[in-house]
Structure formats: C-alpha cells, structure tokens
Amino acid sequence: MIEALVSGKMLAKPTQKEGKNKKPFVLARVTAQSHSEDSVTVSVIAFNEDAQETLLKLDKGDLVSIAGKASPKLWEDLKGEKHSSLDLVANRVLTVFDATATNSQKAEGANV
C-alpha cells in the first residue's frame, strides 16, 4: 500500500455500515483530478472514528482532503476502455470546515 493524500469532491453523501463484527465503518466516493486532467474515482473506507465522523458530515459536492493507505486499481468498462481508480483506507479527513476552526476551538471540542 501507498501512503496518500487525496483532495477532491464528494460524489455522494457517505454511508455508514456495520461489519460482521458489529463495528461501524463509513464508505464514500470522491472524484479527484489526476495529472493528465482526467478525474480518478477514489473509493474510501474509514474505520477510524474521527475519520468516520468527519465524512458523515459531508454531502455531495463538498471539497475534502483524505490521508491514508491507498491501492491503485485499473478496471475495464463494458466498451473495453480502461480506467484507473484508487481504494483508500482513510486515517484522517480534512474539510474546509476543519480549517476554519481555531486551535482553541478544537481543544474545547466546539462544533464548527
């Protein structure tokens, strides 16, 4: 796996699911620009509680940066065209809402 920081837009509202072990996780999809001006779809899964909480506050179209372990994927559509995607296990999620909070607000646990 690769340590990655991906920034992009949410493709849909994230969803929370429950694993067989009854522990919750969150699934999300993000679109990010690649170096060739094409977009790459990033499939995100979050087990970390803080990352889950932040993702669940987001909605379609929101900007987000996600850090974690990434696995690049290549897939072929029904027309035979190849596309790249990325699977990302989120450890940390940063939004513009987080960036506007001051350190004292973060320390106090204020909702921003």
ZADO-1210 file (C-alpha; in nm, 4 decimals, padded with zeros to 6 digits):
<atoms>
<atom x="00.0000" y="00.0000" z="00.0000" code="MET" pos="1"/>
<atom x="00.0964" y="00.3622" z="-00.0542" code="ILE" pos="2"/>
<atom x="00.0596" y="00.6499" z="00.1924" code="GLU" pos="3"/>
<atom x="-00.1504" y="00.9065" z="00.0076" code="ALA" pos="4"/>
<atom x="-00.3182" y="01.2434" z="00.0444" code="LEU" pos="5"/>
<atom x="-00.6104" y="01.2834" z="-00.1939" code="VAL" pos="6"/>
<atom x="-00.8118" y="01.6010" z="-00.2443" code="SER" pos="7"/>
<atom x="-01.1329" y="01.6184" z="-00.4414" code="GLY" pos="8"/>
<atom x="-01.5120" y="01.6445" z="-00.4346" code="LYS" pos="9"/>
<atom x="-01.7585" y="01.4080" z="-00.2743" code="MET" pos="10"/>
<atom x="-01.9553" y="01.2176" z="-00.5390" code="LEU" pos="11"/>
<atom x="-02.2400" y="01.1372" z="-00.2986" code="ALA" pos="12"/>
<atom x="-02.3260" y="01.1510" z="00.0697" code="LYS" pos="13"/>
<atom x="-02.1142" y="00.8949" z="00.2603" code="PRO" pos="14"/>
<atom x="-02.2905" y="00.5968" z="00.4155" code="THR" pos="15"/>
<atom x="-02.2308" y="00.4173" z="00.7418" code="GLN" pos="16"/>
<atom x="-02.2422" y="00.0374" z="00.7522" code="LYS" pos="17"/>
<atom x="-02.1805" y="-00.2274" z="01.0132" code="GLU" pos="18"/>
<atom x="-01.9272" y="-00.5067" z="00.9732" code="GLY" pos="19"/>
<atom x="-01.9780" y="-00.8694" z="01.0710" code="LYS" pos="20"/>
<atom x="-01.8036" y="-00.7852" z="01.3987" code="ASN" pos="21"/>
<atom x="-02.0731" y="-00.5186" z="01.4647" code="LYS" pos="22"/>
<atom x="-01.8160" y="-00.2391" z="01.4305" code="LYS" pos="23"/>
<atom x="-01.9238" y="00.0563" z="01.2135" code="PRO" pos="24"/>
<atom x="-01.7369" y="00.1831" z="00.9099" code="PHE" pos="25"/>
<atom x="-01.8070" y="00.4549" z="00.6539" code="VAL" pos="26"/>
<atom x="-01.7973" y="00.4286" z="00.2749" code="LEU" pos="27"/>
<atom x="-01.7508" y="00.7301" z="00.0488" code="ALA" pos="28"/>
<atom x="-01.6615" y="00.8104" z="-00.3113" code="ARG" pos="29"/>
<atom x="-01.4527" y="01.1080" z="-00.4150" code="VAL" pos="30"/>
<atom x="-01.3513" y="01.2359" z="-00.7560" code="THR" pos="31"/>
<atom x="-01.0010" y="01.3808" z="-00.7833" code="ALA" pos="32"/>
<atom x="-00.8109" y="01.5362" z="-01.0736" code="GLN" pos="33"/>
<atom x="-00.5152" y="01.3356" z="-01.1976" code="SER" pos="34"/>
<atom x="-00.2005" y="01.4809" z="-01.3541" code="HIS" pos="35"/>
<atom x="-00.3432" y="01.4249" z="-01.7034" code="SER" pos="36"/>
<atom x="-00.6542" y="01.6397" z="-01.6376" code="GLU" pos="37"/>
<atom x="-00.8659" y="01.3228" z="-01.6168" code="ASP" pos="38"/>
<atom x="-01.0560" y="01.2542" z="-01.2992" code="SER" pos="39"/>
<atom x="-00.9939" y="00.9499" z="-01.0830" code="VAL" pos="40"/>
<atom x="-01.2647" y="00.7922" z="-00.8697" code="THR" pos="41"/>
<atom x="-01.1472" y="00.7217" z="-00.5159" code="VAL" pos="42"/>
<atom x="-01.3350" y="00.4609" z="-00.3129" code="SER" pos="43"/>
<atom x="-01.2882" y="00.5480" z="00.0537" code="VAL" pos="44"/>
<atom x="-01.3437" y="00.3315" z="00.3605" code="ILE" pos="45"/>
<atom x="-01.2984" y="00.4664" z="00.7120" code="ALA" pos="46"/>
<atom x="-01.2650" y="00.2557" z="01.0267" code="PHE" pos="47"/>
<atom x="-01.1118" y="00.5370" z="01.2355" code="ASN" pos="48"/>
<atom x="-01.3843" y="00.7045" z="01.4467" code="GLU" pos="49"/>
<atom x="-01.2677" y="01.0613" z="01.3791" code="ASP" pos="50"/>
<atom x="-01.2481" y="00.9987" z="01.0039" code="ALA" pos="51"/>
<atom x="-01.5962" y="00.8400" z="01.0078" code="GLN" pos="52"/>
<atom x="-01.7444" y="01.1309" z="01.1994" code="GLU" pos="53"/>
<atom x="-01.5983" y="01.3902" z="00.9626" code="THR" pos="54"/>
<atom x="-01.7022" y="01.2009" z="00.6480" code="LEU" pos="55"/>
<atom x="-02.0610" y="01.1663" z="00.7707" code="LEU" pos="56"/>
<atom x="-02.0880" y="01.5465" z="00.7983" code="LYS" pos="57"/>
<atom x="-02.0160" y="01.5845" z="00.4252" code="LEU" pos="58"/>
<atom x="-02.2537" y="01.5852" z="00.1316" code="ASP" pos="59"/>
<atom x="-02.2333" y="01.5528" z="-00.2463" code="LYS" pos="60"/>
<atom x="-02.0081" y="01.8213" z="-00.3959" code="GLY" pos="61"/>
<atom x="-01.8245" y="01.9082" z="-00.0739" code="ASP" pos="62"/>
<atom x="-01.4475" y="01.9515" z="-00.1019" code="LEU" pos="63"/>
<atom x="-01.2373" y="01.7135" z="00.1068" code="VAL" pos="64"/>
<atom x="-00.8784" y="01.6001" z="00.1618" code="SER" pos="65"/>
<atom x="-00.8228" y="01.2461" z="00.2864" code="ILE" pos="66"/>
<atom x="-00.5000" y="01.0877" z="00.4100" code="ALA" pos="67"/>
<atom x="-00.4498" y="00.7150" z="00.4368" code="GLY" pos="68"/>
<atom x="-00.3276" y="00.3973" z="00.2739" code="LYS" pos="69"/>
<atom x="-00.4049" y="00.3740" z="-00.0984" code="ALA" pos="70"/>
<atom x="-00.4157" y="00.0930" z="-00.3508" code="SER" pos="71"/>
<atom x="-00.4304" y="00.1909" z="-00.7203" code="PRO" pos="72"/>
<atom x="-00.6672" y="-00.0098" z="-00.9391" code="LYS" pos="73"/>
<atom x="-00.7202" y="-00.0471" z="-01.3137" code="LEU" pos="74"/>
<atom x="-01.0561" y="-00.1603" z="-01.4475" code="TRP" pos="75"/>
<atom x="-01.2200" y="-00.2073" z="-01.7859" code="GLU" pos="76"/>
<atom x="-01.5716" y="-00.0919" z="-01.8710" code="ASP" pos="77"/>
<atom x="-01.8223" y="-00.2748" z="-02.0920" code="LEU" pos="78"/>
<atom x="-01.6858" y="-00.0916" z="-02.4004" code="LYS" pos="79"/>
<atom x="-01.3365" y="-00.2226" z="-02.3294" code="GLY" pos="80"/>
<atom x="-01.1984" y="00.1144" z="-02.2199" code="GLU" pos="81"/>
<atom x="-00.9522" y="00.1098" z="-01.9308" code="LYS" pos="82"/>
<atom x="-00.9956" y="00.3389" z="-01.6315" code="HIS" pos="83"/>
<atom x="-00.7931" y="00.3997" z="-01.3188" code="SER" pos="84"/>
<atom x="-00.9320" y="00.4221" z="-00.9687" code="SER" pos="85"/>
<atom x="-00.7990" y="00.4275" z="-00.6172" code="LEU" pos="86"/>
<atom x="-00.9030" y="00.2444" z="-00.2997" code="ASP" pos="87"/>
<atom x="-00.8210" y="00.4450" z="00.0122" code="LEU" pos="88"/>
<atom x="-00.8386" y="00.3467" z="00.3791" code="VAL" pos="89"/>
<atom x="-00.8885" y="00.6835" z="00.5495" code="ALA" pos="90"/>
<atom x="-00.6916" y="00.7691" z="00.8619" code="ASN" pos="91"/>
<atom x="-00.7557" y="01.1440" z="00.8579" code="ARG" pos="92"/>
<atom x="-01.0160" y="01.3597" z="00.6844" code="VAL" pos="93"/>
<atom x="-00.9826" y="01.7355" z="00.6463" code="LEU" pos="94"/>
<atom x="-01.2539" y="01.9688" z="00.5220" code="THR" pos="95"/>
<atom x="-01.2746" y="02.3443" z="00.4794" code="VAL" pos="96"/>
<atom x="-01.4927" y="02.3418" z="00.7906" code="PHE" pos="97"/>
<atom x="-01.1996" y="02.1977" z="00.9917" code="ASP" pos="98"/>
<atom x="-00.9564" y="02.4516" z="00.8515" code="ALA" pos="99"/>
<atom x="-01.1636" y="02.7436" z="00.9809" code="THR" pos="100"/>
<atom x="-01.1619" y="02.6220" z="01.3425" code="ALA" pos="101"/>
<atom x="-00.9043" y="02.7809" z="01.5687" code="THR" pos="102"/>
<atom x="-00.6775" y="02.5654" z="01.7839" code="ASN" pos="103"/>
<atom x="-00.8635" y="02.6774" z="02.0985" code="SER" pos="104"/>
<atom x="-01.1964" y="02.5759" z="01.9446" code="GLN" pos="105"/>
<atom x="-01.0537" y="02.2373" z="01.8537" code="LYS" pos="106"/>
<atom x="-00.9168" y="02.1932" z="02.2073" code="ALA" pos="107"/>
<atom x="-01.2556" y="02.2811" z="02.3569" code="GLU" pos="108"/>
<atom x="-01.4305" y="02.0376" z="02.1216" code="GLY" pos="109"/>
<atom x="-01.6501" y="02.3089" z="01.9734" code="ALA" pos="110"/>
<atom x="-01.8616" y="02.2184" z="01.6732" code="ASN" pos="111"/>
<atom x="-01.7607" y="02.4279" z="01.3762" code="VAL" pos="112"/>
</atoms>
